């Protein structure tokens, strides 16, 4: 018995040591970004590491906001993320309800065809989508061009379908007996009891859209249409990169995500297992 307890304690110590090591490795880049954001330009470009800034300054933050279109970039990111979160919550919840609770011809075929599109790498469809949005529809360098391909994603439809499959069908059947239409059932019954799933969907969509880089970079040309991620990638002064101001911008860009995660942490964790248990 003592030997078994000793092995159990040893295994736990090793597990905690590995987790602690992984935490340190994960936090070092974030800490380095924060430290560099308080250094001046000459010190931030230095190759010698300095873990604690000797003369911390907020000049880099001031320079980031005064010498760039930072407020415009942040506003674009917030607007695009908010709109896409709303459209995904609306359309994906409707599609999820239809696939989970309604019976219609070809339901399973359509659903599996949609899932099949998730197996296609995004790089394969990138050029056709770009040609349609920019060349055919002439929507280049607009908010519509950025948002159109992400109005409702297959992954979010799958997420809501899995969640709504766990909801009791007896409530829907009772509402139908009482004469409720499908729209009223969805609005009065399904949406209220689906708030946890909708919250997970909204959070994941907002985070993914806020961090989106390549597609907005591809369809935008002017600084006024850039999001914060693209603005940071094009951060230069007179062909020289200001690393201090760039790190200050990175801190500003990451701050909403940290606030969102720590304030809604339970929903992030719930999103890992959503729809995994059916009952």
N, C-alpha and C positions, 0 to 999 in steps of 0.2 A: 504493500500500500504506500509506504513512504517513497519507494523507488518510483511508483507511478506518479505520485504528487510531484516529486522532483523533476521528472520528465515534463510534466505539464507546466510547471513553473518555468523550466528552462525554455520550452517552446514559446511560452508567452513572452519571455524576456527577449528572445530572438525576434519574434514578430514585432514587438514594440520598437526594437532597435532598427529594424528594417524600415518601419513606418516613419520613425523619427528622421532617419537618413533621407528618405524620400521627401519628407516635408521640407527639410533644409535645402535639398537640391531644387525643389520647386519654388521656394521663396527667395532664393538668391537672386534670380533675374529681376523679380519684382522689387526687392530691396535695392538692387543696383540702379534700377530705373529711377526710384525715388531719390536716392542719394545724388545721382547725376543731375536731376532736375533742379537741385539747389546749388549747383556749381556754376561758375562763370564759364564763358566760352573757351578760354584758354585751358582751364583745368579739366573741363569735360572732354576735350580732345586729347588729353594726355594719356599715354599708354601705361603709366605707372598707376596701379590701383590705389584708390584712397577710399577706404570703407566708411570713414567718417569725415564729412567736409569740414575743413578748418574754418572757413568763412562762409557759412550758408547765406544764400541770398535769394530773394524772390524776383530778382531782375529778369531771370529767364521766363518766368510766368508772365511778367509784364510785357516782355518782348514778344512772347507768343501771341498775346491778344492784340497788341498794338501794331505789329508789323506784318500780320497775316490776316486772312479772312476767317479767323478761327470761329468767331461767333456765327458767321454764315454757315460754316461747315457743321458746327454743332446743331444749328437749327435745321439744316438739311437732314442730318442723321436722325434727329428727333422726329421730324415730320414724316420721313419715309418709314421709320420703324413703327410709329404710331399707326399710320394708315395701313401698313401691311399686317400689323397685329390685328387690327379690326377686321380686315377682309378675310384673313385666315380663320379667325374665330367664327365669323359668320358663315362663310361658305363651307369650311371644313366640318363644322358642327352639323350643318344641313346634310352634307354628303355622308358623314359618319352615321347620322340617324337613319338615312335612307338605306345604307348598306347593312346596318345592324338590325333594324326593326321592320322595314317594309319588305313586302314581297312583290317582285315585278319580274317580267321575263328578262333573262340575261343578266340578272344581278351579279351572280358569282363570276360570270365571264368578264363583265366590265370591271369588277373589282380586281380580279387576277391580272387583267390587262394593265390596269393602273399600277399594280404592284410590280409588274414586269418592267415598266419604264424606270423603276428605281434601280434595276440592274444595269442600265445603260449609263456609262460614265458621262458626267456632265460635259467633259471636253468634247465628246462626240456630237452633242446637240448644240454646242456653243455657237459654231459658225452659222448653222441654219437659223437659229433663233436671232442672232445678230442681223442676218440679212433681212429677215422678216420685219424686225422691229425698226432697224435703222434705215435700210434701203427701200423696202416695200412700203412700210407705213410712215416713213419720214419722221420718226419720233426721236432722232438722235439729240442728245444733250437736253433732255427734258425729264421731269419727274416721272412721267408715264413710262418712258423707256426703262428707267431703273426699276420701277415697281411691277410692270406688266407681267414678266415671267414668274413673279413670286406672289401673285395675288392669292393663290391657293395651291399649296404644295401637296404632293402625294403622301409624303411622310406624315403630314399633319392629318390628312384624311384617314390614313391607317390608324393613327393614334386615337382619333375620336371614334372610329369604328370599333376598335378594341375596347375602349372605355364604355361606350354605349351598349355594347353587347352584354356587359355585366349588369345593366339596369333591369329591374323587374318588368317583364312584359305584361304582367297582370294589370299594372296601372294603366297601360296604354289600352288594353282590351276593355277595361272598365270605362275609360273615357270615351271610347268608341260606342259602347252601349248607351252612354248618356247623350250621344249625338254630337260629340266634339269633332270638328274637322281635324285633318292632319296638321294644318298650320297652328291651330289652337292647342293641340296636344303638344306640339314641339315647343311652342312659346310658353304655355302655362305649366307644363309638367316636366318635359325633358330638360329644358334649360335650367330651371331652378335646382333640380337634383344633379345636374352635371357641372355645377360650379367648380368643384375641385379639378375635374378634367379640363375645363375651359381655362382655369387659372394656369395650369401646367402648360397648356397650349399657348396661351398668351405670353407667358414668361419665356419659353423656349424660342418662340417666334421673334420676340423683341430682341433677345440676346443675339440670335443668329443674324437678324437683319442689321443690327447695330454694328456687328463685326464683319459684315459682308464687305469684300474688297474688290474682287476681280471684275464682276459684272458692272458695278457702277464705274469702275476705272475704264472699262471698255467703251461705254456708251456716253461718257461725259467728256467734254473738251475744255470748258471754261472753269475758272476757279470758283465762280459763284454757284456752280452746280455740284461741286465736289462734296462728298461726305467727309467726316473727320478722319476716317481711315485713309482715304485717298489724299487728303490734305497733308497728313503726316508723311506719306510716302514721297510727296513732291516738295518736301520742306527744305528749301535752299535759299541762301542769301548770296547773291553775286557769285553763283556757281560753287559756293562752299557751304557745306552742311553745318548748321548750328546745332550741335548735339545737345547742348544744355536746353535750348528752347524746344528741341524735338522731344527730349525726355519729359519736359514739363507738359507738352501737348499729349504725350502718351499717358501721363498720370491723369490728366483731365479726361481723356477718352475712356480710360479704364475705370474711373471713379463711379460713374453711374452703374456699371456692371457689378462692382463690389457692393454698392448700396443695395442693389436689387437682389443680389444673392443672399446677403446676410439678413435682410429684412423679410425675405420670402423663402428662406432655406428649406422649410418643410415641404414646399411645393416642388423644389428642385429634387429633393430626395424621393418624393412621391412619384415624380416623373420617371424614375428608373424602373419602377415596378407597375406602372399604370397598365391596366388591362392584362396583367400577367396571370391573375387568378380569376377564374370565371365562376360566378355563383350568384 
